[in-house]
Amino acid sequence: MTNSVNRRERASQKRQRLTEAAARVLHEQGVERTTLADIAREADVPVGNVYYYFKTKDELVLAALSAHRSHLDELTGRLAESAGPRERLKALVEGWIAQRDTAARYGCPTGTLAAELDKRADGVLDAEAGAVIRRLLDWTGDQFRALGLPDPEGLALTLVCGYQGMSLMASALRDPDVVTREGNRLLAWLDSLPVPAEDA
């Protein structure tokens, strides 16, 4: 019984390592340039073992998107501990600024993957990438709604578009200061939004 449990636990850990490695390598190299061997090497797993867990590269892309969704859920869970919705939104932007060097090298992990997958004909993987971005939009919209502001979905779109735009420009220009400048502009915008009467 114990050996069986240990085997299952080791298999689960190996699958998790492969999933996290896929998320990192696909972000850095893109789908087309990444091989299963690249992901196996990053996860420190023999390449032959990859096929035991993931039959195709597309399955690894789905696993990477699942990892991005999990990271987003962890992030928003931590942000929920902030004092109020405006503070949560500002902490989100500050987190983007803190990741400026990564954005300047590779862009947004989910955004760049979504853009690449959009060029494929099957429409399955790009829909999954879109669902992760939708999750961020929904969470952001909930914060604006909690602030009592009109058009929370529109405000969420403005904020997330700002992030995607600054990530793209920072990557294109290889300039992390783009994220710093535009992130600070987003922070000032958030501060400028009206304070609901109950918070005044």
CORVEN-V437062 format. One record per helix or strand of 2 or more residues. SS is the DSSP state (hx for helix, st for strand). FROM is the first residue (numbers start at 0). TO is the last residue. If there is no record, write none. Layout:
SS&FROM&TO  SS&FROM&TO
//
This chain:
hx&1&28  hx&35&42  hx&46&52  hx&56&78  hx&84&97  hx&99&105  hx&108&116  hx&124&145  hx&151&172  hx&176&191
//
